[in-house]
Amino acid sequence: MSIQSDFDMSLIEIDRIVISKASIDNPKNLELKSGVMEVTYTFNHAVSIDARFIRVVFICDLNARESEESTDKISGHFEIMFLFRMNELDHLISRESSGPPSIKRNLAVALANIAYSTSRGIIYTRCQGAGVGKPILPIVSNQTLSKMLS
């Protein structure tokens, strides 16, 4: 499945990034060089048509353990808000008679990709020295993000 862009990516500006939550809990002071990593993440979108903003919140939870059997773990929770400014927003959203406007799929995937990739670096940096011995979030394709946003 190919994801085609029906808009000019240069029209997207990141207005601000806010790390609203970034917690890492390692009560046993574990130092994991390898082990089991469970990561879950989601995206929340909101549109302000008048202000020409799209807000994307990336939420990520992680749990790392030495093995499947281990009960000791390192856990983390992150919420990172991205505020994107888009001058030509009207043709990139859908308006239903009831409910808030929604972002067209190709734009949602593009914004999720930017938020995810940037969050990977933020979370990796925040986890330095926390006992998690490897990068947290894997690289994902646009197709994976598209399926997730379905």
Secondary structure, 3 states (H helix, E strand, C coil): CCCCCCCCHHHEEEEEEEEEEEEEECCCCCCECCCEEEEEEEEEEEEECCCCEEEEEEEEEEEEECCCCCCCCEEEEEEEEEEEEECCCHHHEECCCCCCCEECHHHHHHHHHHHHHHHHHHHHHHHCCCCECCCCCCCCCHHHHHHHCC
